[in-house]
Amino acid sequence: MNTELNIQDLSVILIGALAVVFVARKFLKQFIEPEENPKCDKCPVSHKNLKIEK
């Protein structure tokens, strides 16, 4: 059984580890940082933001 790691094995491990870190940071960012301008359909709207043209 060949137990030595060649350059292809090391590169796959490195790219896989970087991908896991990238996805984990994106996932955790959703829970840590709130949205700056959340979009929703049922948000309460203040009357001063409403502009009704006649």
Residue pairs with C-beta under 8 A, 6 or more apart in sequence:
5 13
